[in-house]
């Protein structure tokens, strides 16, 4: 892996990588549509079509994604009873989200009756919200533990490569978890717009910025080092 092109190829070979790219398209086009809706209606229509196509494409890419949470619980349920409970709640919510998102996609493309789309969207968003809340709680707990471990290493003042490596590892883990928290909170706002519509969450700018924050945090987390 020598340059940016190599890294981009590896990034786009991942399902999460291509999802974040198309998610960027989706929410950029949403903001473009909102910005030019009254001044350039033709461009706004094209942007809306791009947004809808991107959203449907992402749902297709996520086929089978509900198994990820199941496999996470099967392979690594947690190191303590508390974390196991958080893992069950977080991954169960995510599994509900992705499972019913499959049916939402089928309703949107006309394979099943479109009247089910609203119901599938609500159930999917509700599961998504539950999952994000517990993922955020887990990340904050682990960030706090990392800060304590780093502080302990700094107090001991052991000037060695091993200590420096441990501190670097803790800090990198903290950055990744903060990116995860940012993405989960942004996606939670989008989910809340579906569960309980309100002027703030449902505003196009709120949805657009939240979607881009989530996408770009995902870019950072999945970009090859």
HELIX and SHEET records of a PDB file:
HELIX    1   1 UNK A    4  UNK A   13  1                                  10    
HELIX    2   2 UNK A   15  UNK A   36  1                                  22    
HELIX    3   3 UNK A   41  UNK A   61  1                                  21    
HELIX    4   4 UNK A   66  UNK A   75  1                                  10    
HELIX    5   5 UNK A   81  UNK A  108  1                                  28    
HELIX    6   6 UNK A  114  UNK A  116  5                                   3    
HELIX    7   7 UNK A  117  UNK A  156  1                                  40    
HELIX    8   8 UNK A  161  UNK A  195  1                                  35    
HELIX    9   9 UNK A  204  UNK A  222  1                                  19    
END                                                                             
